[in-house]
Amino acid sequence: MEYFVTGGTGFIGRFLVQRLLARGGTVHVLVREGSQPRFDQLRARHPDAADRLFAVSGDLEQPALGLAKADIERLRSRIAHFFHVAAIYDMEASAARQRVANIEGTRHAVQCARALSAACFHHVSSIAVAGLYDGSFSEDMFEEAGELVHPYFETKHESEAVVRRECSLPWRIYRPASVVGHSQTGEIDKIDGPYYAFKLLQKMRRLLPPWFPLMGFDSGRFNIVPVDYVVAAMDYLAHQGGLDGECFHLTNPEHYTSGEMMNIFADAAHAPRFALRLDSKVFSFMPSGLASLLAKLPPVKRMISSLMGSMGMPSGAAALFNWNTRFESRMTRKALKGSGIEVPKLEHYAHRLWDYWERNLDPDLFVDRSLEGNVRDKLVIITGGGTGIGLAAARRLAGAGAIVVIAGRRLDKLQEAQLAIRAAGGTCHVHACDLSDLAAADAFVAAVLAEHGRVDILINNAGRSIRRAIEHSYDRFHDYERTIQINYFAPMRLALRVLPGMSERRSGHVINISSMGVLGPPARFSAYVASKSALEGWTRCAEVEYANRKVHFTNINMPLVRTPMIGPTKVYDYAPALTPEEAAEMVVDAVIHKPSRVATDMGRFQQVWNLISPKSYASSMNGMFRMFDEPVAERPRSALTDGREAGPTAEPGREPSSEQVALAALMKGVHY
């Protein structure tokens, strides 16, 4: 027996071809120009049947599929079953593209089957033909379809109409539900349908423990079937007599609300479950006409699109949450009776779908996570790049191929850093300027743009830290003025100068070296933490405004780092602290992954503690404040690192107590 299959190299098609070859048949697969490699892969899957699997050149967009006359003559009257599987199953595809592929492609397939004098035409349709039908939609229903709210719904409905009205050959129609991976292997070729929710579940799993109860919404009725059930049913039904002119729902008798479906996959992913699911009917007080009108308003559409995009879903998928149709499949179950072909329960194979997705299709697998891939040939500004964290970060980025521009007040330190970076094979430029002078900051960015044309990454590292209790600052308001000038105004000013170019190119990254103290405010650092908090607040607002322009913002909440800045505090000699090179790895993490925040485990612990119980946090930190209370000796002001200045400190030579050392070791990285 000979078969002709369109879409044979696609997801459903290749499993169908496997079934047909297993019957001992000869299969002819439509292959368009440029798709030969995919057909070669299909043949490689069936080495024992390669002599019964043939490619036929053609194209869905051409009349009669564009088959050559010689191929039509060769295959005429030999094709027992013509399977039209090819279509666009993509809710993100344009309406015009879907019309050409789904409607005209079906018309051309009917023409081809007629030219080949095929014995039977088998059309793979979709339950989308029902539109948003309210109620039960049976296999003998078609014209009764509800609102066709999306081009996919519309084109699948019209393509089935082509078969019903224009196909003069005996035909059979199959309407699969949402097709997911193989129930035994999990295999699938792209992210679609319920897979759109997998990334959200993965994020929830990383953020929260599995027992943590979540709240969500329950809406829609989703019908899911594995690909192996679909092709097994199609293969069986196609070879049974007396079924011409019939339509079969290849659906699951069980329908799932969004909450039920999410919980099934949450269990498979070991992610938190949605314990409280609010029924979408709670919004039924709003007239449907008004809701429909609001949904069409441009601002609302943009908001919905942005929300769906943040969850990794196309905006068109929003229509599915209003899909409450129930699909009857009594005719199909009757025809399959005795075949042993049944829909497996989703709960029984969801773990295989999840495992295959996470190992093979997770979008993060295809993101370049190398430092070189993220910075090569990019222009990176690093302020305070002559020493400490800035220098260590400059070395790492330049070593990965970035064009690094380091800035600071001391030209000698910058030139020394430049020589070291160039000796290691990196590219480094230097600009000496006092960033607390905003006019100088403007001139610095203007010079970089004039010389290099762009700034891809801005790393605001230069800063000032003053360790002084508030009670010793009553007459030192200038401490706060100087700190906020370099820690807030200067980096914000630089960002304001580079953002126009980043916005225009729709690419860029602003990284701020902030403090662990912002997450859990310590004593003695009121000026420093206040200035860093101001910068973080500005950055959070900027991130919201530029989210759709692919400009990223990251705050790095640095713990103690062993640089000259912490030298005057004797107890810090015994405290756990990062080396500049270790701190630079946090910068590298920010560059590669572009998160909103990079923090240590202790920093996150402080943040949660301070959020849940701020009073107990303040009381505990006050105990540390008193434990480290020291007699103060005023010392001459001196620059500890670029742009940083010491305040009063402990009397010289005073060793910390064993209790202080123990507490410092316990509170890793905490400023005190």
Residue, then its C-alpha position, 0 to 999 in steps of 0.5 A: m500500500e502506498y501513502f502520500v503525506t504532507g508535513g511528513t517531516g513535522f512533529i505529527g507527520r514524522f510519527l505518522v510516517q513511522r506508523l505507516l512504514a510499520r504497516g509495510g507501506t511505501v510512503h511519499v513525503l512532500v518536501r519543499e525546497g530547502s527542507q531536504p535536510r529534514f527529510d534526510q533526518l526522517r530517513a535516518r530514523h528508519p534505516d530499515a525502511a529507507d527503501r520505502l520512504f521517498a521525497v517528492s518535491g513540492d510546495l504548499e503555496q503552489p497549485a496542486l502542491g507544485l508537483a512535477k508532471a512526471d511525479i504526478e504521472r508516476l504516482r497517479s492511481r497508486i496512492a491509497h491514502f493521502f494524508h494532509v498534515a502540513a499546517i502552521y500550528d503557531m499562534e504567533a504567526s501572522a494572519a497572512r502567513q496562516r491563511v496561505a499555509n492553512i487555507e490555500g495549502t489545504r486547497h492545493a493539497v485537495q487539488c494534488a490528491r485529485a490529480l493523483s486519483a488518491a483513494c481517500f483524502h485524510h485531513v488533519s484539522s484541529i479542535a480550534v475549528a469550534g472557536l469559542y463555542d459555549g457548550s459541548f461541541s460534537e463531531d458532527m458539528f461544524e457551522e455551529a462554531g463560536e467566535l473565531v477570535h484568532p487567525y489560527f482558529e479562523t484559518k483552521h475552520e476555513s481549511e476544514a471547510v475547503v475539504r468539506r466543500e471542495c474535495s470530490l474524493p472520499w475524505r475523513i477529518y481528524r480534529p486533534a486537541s492540543v498535541v503534546g509530546h510522546s507519552q513514553t518518551g516526552e519527545i516534542d519539537k517546539i514550545d507550544g500550548p501548555y509548554y508556555a507555562f513551563k518556564l513560569l513553573q521552573k522559576m517558581r520552583r527555583l524561588l520557592p519550596p515545593w510545599f509553598p502554597l500559591m494563589g492563581f486563577d482558574s479559567g478555560r477548559f484545556n484538552i490535551v492529548p499526546v502525539d502517540y495517541v493522535v497518530a495511533a488513532m489516525d492510523y487505525l481509523a484511516h484503515q477501517g472501512g465505512l468511515d468516509g465523510e466522517c469527522f473524528h475528535l482525537t481528544n481527551p474525555e477529561h478537560y482541565t482548567s488552567g489551575e488543574m493543568m498547572n498543578i499537574f505539571a507543578d507536581a511533575a516539576h516538583a514546583p509549588r502547587f496553586a492551592l488557592r485558585l480563584d474562578s474567573k467568574v468572579f469578574s462576571f459582574m462586568p458586562s461582557g460587551l464592556a470587557s470585550l471593548l476594554a480588551k481591544l483598547p491599545p493600552v490594555k492590549r499592550m499590558i496584556s501582551s507585556l504580561m503574557g510575554s513576561m510569562g513566556m507566552p505569545s499574546g494570542a494565547a490569552a484567547l485560550f483562557n476564555w475557551n470553555t468548549r467541551f469536545e464530545s468524542r463518542m463517535t471516535r471512541k466507538a470506532l476505536k473500540g477493541s483497538g486498545i487505543e486510549v488516551p492516557k491520563l495526563e498525570h501518568y506522563a506529565h513528568r516525561l513531558w517536563d523532563y524532555w522539555e527541561r533537557n532539550l527545549d528550555p530556552d535557557l539551554f540556547v542562551d550563550r552563558s559564556l562571558e566571551g559570548n556576552v561581551r566580545d567587542k562590546l564597549v564597557i565603561i567601568t568607573g573606579g576601574g583603577t583598583g579593587i573590584g573595578l580593576a578585577a572586573a576590568r581584567r575579567l571582561a577585557g580578557a573575554g574580549a570586551i573593549v574596556v574603558i576605566a575611569g577614576r581620579r588617579l591617572d597613575k593608577l588607571q595607567e598602571a591598570q591599563l598596562a596590566i590589562r594590555a599585557a594580558g592581551g586585553t583592550c583598555h582605555v583610560h579616562a581620568c576624571d572626578l565623577s563627583d563633578l557632574a560636568a566632568a561626568d558629562a564630558f567623560v561620557a561625551a568623550v567615550l561616545a565620540e571615540h567609540g560611538r556607543v556604550d554597551i555596558l555601564i558598570n557604576n563601581a566608583g563610590r564613597s563609603i563612610r563608617r560613622a554612627i549617626e550620633h557622631s554625624y550631627d555636625r557632619f552633614h557634608d558626609y551625606e552630601r559627599t556620599i550621595q554625590i558620588n554614590y547616587f548623582a554620579p552613576m545616575r548622571l552617567a546612566l542618563r547619558v548612555l541610555p539614549g543610545m541604548s534605547e535607540r539600539r534596543s540593547g544595553h546593560v546598566i550595572n550598579i555596584s550596590s551594597m548588602g546593607v541595602l537589603g539589611p541595613p546595618a549600623r554606622f553606614s547611614a550615609y552609604v546605605a542611604s545613597k545606595s538605596a537611592l540609586e537602587g530605587w532609581t534603577r528599579c524605576a528605570e527597569v520598568e520604563y525600559a523593559n520593552r526596549k531590551v535595556h537591562f538593569t542590575n544591582i549587585n548587593m556586594p558584601l564586605v570585599r577585602t579592599p583598602m576601603i575596609g582596612p581602617t576597621k581592625v575587626y574586618d581583618y578577622a571577618p569573612a570577606l570576598t577578594p576583589e577577584e571573587a567580587a568580580e565574579m558577581v559582576v560576571d554573573a550580572v553581565i551574563h544572566k542580566p538579573s535585576r539583582v545579584a546578592t549573596d545567600m546572607g544578603r537574601f537572608q537579611q532581606v527576608w528577615n527585614l521584610i518579615s520582621p523589621k523590628s526584630y531585625a533592628s533589635s538584633m542589629n542593634g545588639m551587634f552595633r553595641m557589641f562593636d561599640e568602640p571608642v572613637a578617635e578622629r583621624p585625618r581624612s584620607a582616600l582609601t580607594d578611588g572616591r572613598e574616604a575614611g571616617p573615625t575608627a577604632e583607636p589604633g592597635r586595638e584588637p577585637s575580642s573573641e566574641q566580636v570575631a565569632l560574630a563577624a564569622l557568623m554574619k558573613g559579609v555583613h557591614y557593622 
